[in-house]
Amino acid sequence: MSESIPVIRPVDHGTARLMPDVDRKRAWLLTVDGAPQSYVDLDDPAYLEFEYTRRLGHVLDLAAEAGRPLDALHLGGGALTLPRYLAATRPGSRQDVVEADRALLELIAEQLPLPDGAGVRQHAADARAWLEAAPDDSADVLVADVFGGSRVPAHLTSVAYAREAERVLRADGVYLANLADGAPFAFLRSQLATFGELFAELLLIAEPGVLRGRRFGNAVLAASHRPLDTVALARRTAADAFPARVEHGAALREFTGGARPVRDEDAVPSPEPPDGAFGIG
């Protein structure tokens, strides 16, 4: 890709822009209809610019012993930030990426190609439809980072969807989702209740200001059947440029309150973010 020249192109679900980072020689920001989607440094794929991707990366780092290859399923592709991260930090991982926007996949393949041998297979498909056809017990980690515009689609929020995720994950697998909400957190609480129906262990990672209801923002949900290393995770997230809290156990149950699991017939997208909610982290 030519350096320092922005690329603007219509894709299936809007207008994509690839903008060079003046501070990092081969780093690029992807936006779709003005909403930041991904940040990629081709020279340093282990570098994670957005705060929520760093939090996802922390959980991925702790999902298994360091360097062990993982079988990963990514729902939502963008510029393939986390698949590149896993390929760099866990060489030999086998990864599937499901992205509904075929034209976006083609743009990224053309402009920001993956290195040879990255072990990443890309599929232009609806995330839930692809998940429902995936084999049982086939993934160590499942990362859901799917937004239609700036909202999580309704059909990726229900117990039926969570059940498919649980089926595809291995017994010690980890589900991860990037969610967005603000006070009074009806959406976020409903997602905790939904995944709590199927997974014994839940945790939530977010900035304190978001959890206190002071602003709209991202929260990372992790779900599994085994305890996650919350002490190590809290240490890592607290050391980030924008420190985050790890909520789990009784505190998370209190946060969830009386929220009820979401059924398909009642599912709604995540709330529309206020103007300016998603800057570059």
C-alpha positions as CSV (number, residue, x, y, z in Angstrom):
1,M,0.0,0.0,0.0
2,S,1.3,3.5,-0.8
3,E,2.4,5.2,2.3
4,S,0.6,8.3,3.7
5,I,-2.1,8.3,1.1
6,P,-5.7,7.9,2.5
7,V,-8.0,5.4,0.7
8,I,-11.7,6.2,0.6
9,R,-14.0,3.6,-0.9
10,P,-17.6,2.6,-0.8
11,V,-18.1,-0.9,0.8
12,D,-21.3,-2.9,1.3
13,H,-22.3,-1.2,4.5
14,G,-21.1,2.4,4.1
15,T,-18.0,4.3,3.2
16,A,-14.7,3.0,4.4
17,R,-11.7,5.2,4.9
18,L,-8.1,4.0,5.5
19,M,-6.1,6.9,7.1
20,P,-2.4,6.8,7.7
21,D,-1.0,7.5,11.2
22,V,1.6,10.2,10.9
23,D,3.4,8.9,14.0
24,R,3.8,5.3,13.0
25,K,5.2,4.6,9.5
26,R,2.9,1.7,8.4
27,A,0.0,2.1,10.7
28,W,-3.6,2.7,9.5
29,L,-6.9,3.7,11.0
30,L,-10.1,2.2,9.4
31,T,-13.3,4.0,9.8
32,V,-16.7,3.2,8.2
33,D,-19.1,6.1,7.9
34,G,-16.9,8.0,10.3
35,A,-17.0,5.5,13.1
36,P,-13.5,4.1,14.1
37,Q,-13.4,0.4,13.3
38,S,-9.8,-0.8,13.5
39,Y,-6.2,0.3,13.9
40,V,-3.4,-1.8,12.4
41,D,0.3,-1.4,12.5
42,L,1.7,-3.6,9.7
43,D,5.2,-3.4,11.2
44,D,4.0,-4.2,14.7
45,P,0.9,-6.3,14.6
46,A,1.1,-6.9,18.4
47,Y,0.5,-3.2,18.9
48,L,-3.1,-2.4,20.0
49,E,-4.1,1.2,19.8
50,F,-7.7,1.2,20.8
51,E,-8.3,0.7,24.5
52,Y,-10.9,-2.0,24.1
53,T,-8.7,-4.0,21.8
54,R,-6.0,-3.9,24.5
55,R,-8.4,-5.3,27.0
56,L,-9.4,-8.0,24.6
57,G,-5.7,-8.7,24.0
58,H,-5.1,-9.0,27.8
59,V,-7.8,-11.7,28.0
60,L,-6.4,-13.5,24.9
61,D,-2.9,-13.4,26.5
62,L,-4.2,-15.1,29.6
63,A,-6.5,-17.6,27.8
64,A,-3.7,-20.2,27.6
65,E,0.0,-20.4,28.4
66,A,2.1,-17.9,26.6
67,G,2.7,-18.6,23.0
68,R,0.4,-21.7,22.7
69,P,-1.4,-21.6,19.4
70,L,-5.2,-21.2,19.7
71,D,-8.1,-22.0,17.4
72,A,-10.0,-18.7,17.2
73,L,-13.2,-17.6,15.7
74,H,-13.7,-13.9,15.2
75,L,-17.2,-12.5,14.5
76,G,-16.6,-9.2,12.9
77,G,-13.5,-8.5,10.8
78,G,-12.7,-4.8,10.3
79,A,-9.0,-4.6,9.4
80,L,-8.2,-7.8,11.3
81,T,-6.5,-6.3,14.2
82,L,-7.0,-9.1,16.7
83,P,-6.3,-11.9,14.1
84,R,-3.0,-10.2,13.3
85,Y,-2.3,-9.9,17.1
86,L,-2.9,-13.6,17.7
87,A,-0.9,-14.6,14.6
88,A,2.0,-12.6,16.0
89,T,1.7,-13.5,19.7
90,R,0.6,-17.1,19.2
91,P,2.2,-18.4,15.9
92,G,0.5,-21.4,14.5
93,S,-2.9,-20.4,15.6
94,R,-5.8,-21.3,13.3
95,Q,-8.3,-18.5,12.9
96,D,-11.6,-17.9,11.1
97,V,-12.9,-14.4,10.6
98,V,-16.5,-13.8,9.7
99,E,-17.4,-10.4,8.2
100,A,-20.7,-9.6,6.6
101,D,-19.2,-6.8,4.4
102,R,-17.5,-8.6,1.5
103,A,-16.3,-5.4,-0.1
104,L,-14.6,-4.4,3.2
105,L,-12.8,-7.8,3.3
106,E,-11.6,-7.2,-0.3
107,L,-10.4,-3.7,0.6
108,I,-8.4,-4.9,3.5
109,A,-7.0,-7.8,1.6
110,E,-5.9,-5.4,-1.1
111,Q,-4.6,-2.6,1.0
112,L,-3.5,-4.2,4.3
113,P,-2.7,-7.8,3.3
114,L,-2.0,-10.4,5.9
115,P,1.5,-11.9,5.9
116,D,2.1,-15.3,4.3
117,G,1.3,-18.1,6.7
118,A,-0.8,-16.1,9.1
119,G,-3.3,-18.9,9.4
120,V,-6.4,-16.7,9.0
121,R,-9.3,-17.8,6.9
122,Q,-11.9,-15.1,6.0
123,H,-15.6,-15.7,5.3
124,A,-18.1,-13.1,3.9
125,A,-21.2,-14.1,5.9
126,D,-23.6,-13.1,8.6
127,A,-22.0,-13.8,11.9
128,R,-24.9,-15.8,13.5
129,A,-25.6,-17.8,10.4
130,W,-22.0,-18.8,10.2
131,L,-21.8,-19.6,13.9
132,E,-24.9,-21.8,13.7
133,A,-23.2,-23.9,11.0
134,A,-19.8,-24.1,12.8
135,P,-18.8,-27.5,14.3
136,D,-19.2,-28.3,18.0
137,D,-16.2,-27.8,20.3
138,S,-14.1,-26.2,17.5
139,A,-12.8,-23.0,19.1
140,D,-10.6,-22.1,22.0
141,V,-11.7,-18.5,21.9
142,L,-14.6,-16.7,20.2
143,V,-14.3,-12.9,19.8
144,A,-17.5,-11.0,18.9
145,D,-16.8,-7.5,17.7
146,V,-19.8,-6.9,15.4
147,F,-21.3,-3.5,14.9
148,G,-23.9,-2.4,12.4
149,G,-22.9,1.2,12.2
150,S,-22.2,1.8,15.9
151,R,-24.6,-0.7,17.3
152,V,-24.4,-4.4,18.1
153,P,-27.0,-6.2,15.9
154,A,-30.0,-7.6,17.8
155,H,-29.6,-11.1,16.6
156,L,-26.2,-11.3,18.3
157,T,-27.6,-10.5,21.8
158,S,-30.0,-13.4,22.6
159,V,-29.8,-16.7,24.6
160,A,-30.2,-18.6,21.4
161,Y,-27.1,-16.8,20.0
162,A,-25.2,-17.4,23.3
163,R,-26.1,-21.1,23.2
164,E,-24.5,-21.4,19.7
165,A,-21.4,-19.7,21.0
166,E,-21.2,-22.0,24.0
167,R,-21.7,-25.0,21.7
168,V,-18.8,-24.0,19.4
169,L,-16.4,-23.3,22.2
170,R,-14.4,-26.1,23.8
171,A,-15.0,-26.9,27.4
172,D,-12.2,-24.6,28.6
173,G,-12.9,-22.0,25.9
174,V,-13.5,-18.3,26.4
175,Y,-16.1,-16.1,24.8
176,L,-15.2,-12.4,24.4
177,A,-17.4,-9.5,23.2
178,N,-16.9,-5.8,22.7
179,L,-20.1,-4.1,23.8
180,A,-21.1,-0.5,24.2
181,D,-23.6,1.1,26.6
182,G,-24.1,3.9,29.1
183,A,-26.2,4.4,32.2
184,P,-28.7,3.0,33.1
185,F,-27.0,0.0,31.3
186,A,-30.1,-1.8,30.2
187,F,-28.3,-3.4,27.3
188,L,-25.1,-4.3,29.2
189,R,-27.0,-5.8,32.1
190,S,-29.2,-7.8,29.7
191,Q,-26.1,-9.3,28.1
192,L,-24.6,-10.3,31.5
193,A,-27.9,-12.0,32.3
194,T,-28.0,-13.7,28.9
195,F,-24.5,-15.1,29.1
196,G,-25.0,-16.0,32.7
197,E,-27.6,-18.4,31.6
198,L,-25.0,-20.6,29.9
199,F,-21.6,-19.8,31.4
200,A,-20.5,-20.3,35.0
201,E,-17.9,-17.5,34.9
202,L,-18.4,-13.9,33.8
203,L,-16.3,-10.8,34.0
204,L,-16.6,-7.3,32.7
205,I,-13.8,-4.9,31.9
206,A,-14.4,-1.2,31.5
207,E,-13.2,2.2,32.5
208,P,-14.4,3.3,36.0
209,G,-16.1,6.4,34.4
210,V,-18.1,4.1,32.2
211,L,-19.1,1.8,35.0
212,R,-20.1,4.7,37.2
213,G,-22.4,5.9,34.5
214,R,-20.5,9.1,33.8
215,R,-20.2,8.4,30.1
216,F,-21.1,6.1,27.2
217,G,-18.3,3.6,26.3
218,N,-17.0,0.2,25.5
219,A,-17.1,-2.7,27.9
220,V,-15.5,-6.1,27.3
221,L,-17.5,-9.1,28.4
222,A,-15.7,-12.4,29.0
223,A,-17.6,-15.7,29.6
224,S,-16.3,-19.2,30.3
225,H,-16.9,-22.4,32.2
226,R,-13.6,-22.1,34.1
227,P,-12.3,-19.3,36.3
228,L,-10.2,-16.7,34.6
229,D,-7.2,-15.1,36.2
230,T,-8.9,-12.0,37.4
231,V,-5.9,-10.9,39.5
232,A,-3.5,-10.9,36.5
233,L,-6.1,-9.3,34.3
234,A,-6.8,-6.6,36.8
235,R,-3.1,-5.9,37.0
236,R,-2.8,-5.6,33.3
237,T,-5.8,-3.4,32.7
238,A,-4.9,-1.1,35.6
239,A,-1.5,-0.5,34.0
240,D,-3.0,0.7,30.6
241,A,-2.9,4.3,29.6
242,F,-6.6,4.5,30.3
243,P,-6.9,2.1,33.3
244,A,-9.9,-0.2,33.5
245,R,-11.6,-2.2,36.2
246,V,-12.3,-5.9,36.2
247,E,-15.7,-6.7,37.7
248,H,-16.6,-10.3,38.6
249,G,-18.3,-12.4,41.2
250,A,-20.6,-10.7,43.7
251,A,-19.9,-7.1,42.4
252,L,-20.9,-8.2,38.9
253,R,-24.0,-9.9,40.1
254,E,-25.0,-6.7,41.9
255,F,-24.4,-4.7,38.7
256,T,-26.5,-7.1,36.7
257,G,-29.3,-6.7,39.2
258,G,-32.7,-8.0,38.1
259,A,-31.9,-7.9,34.4
260,R,-33.5,-10.8,32.4
261,P,-31.9,-12.9,29.6
262,V,-32.8,-11.8,26.1
263,R,-34.9,-14.0,23.9
264,D,-34.8,-13.7,20.1
265,E,-38.3,-12.3,20.0
266,D,-37.4,-9.5,22.4
267,A,-33.9,-8.7,21.2
268,V,-32.9,-5.2,20.3
269,P,-29.6,-3.6,19.1
270,S,-27.3,-1.9,21.5
271,P,-28.1,1.7,22.0
272,E,-27.2,4.4,19.6
273,P,-24.1,6.1,21.0
274,P,-24.2,9.9,21.6
275,D,-22.3,12.1,19.2
276,G,-18.5,11.9,19.8
277,A,-18.7,8.8,22.1
278,F,-16.2,6.8,20.1
279,G,-13.0,8.7,19.8
280,I,-9.7,7.0,19.2
281,G,-8.5,5.3,22.4
